[in-house]
């Protein structure tokens, strides 16, 4: 399991470490939370798509 595609659910940091005192559980080095989730790129893609559609609509209205 790679840590490269994971982020902290609490603060959004990708700075994660394995805490030996917790039996190797992955925790955030910034806030100490153990709530870890996978990065989601679909949100950013959909946001860019919405901005593109709005820009096209404004362009069509101006013309």
Protein Blocks (a to p, Z undefined) as FASTA:
>chain_A
ZZklgccfklopabdcddfknnopacdfklopabdcdddfklmmmmmmmmmmmmmmmmmm
mZZ
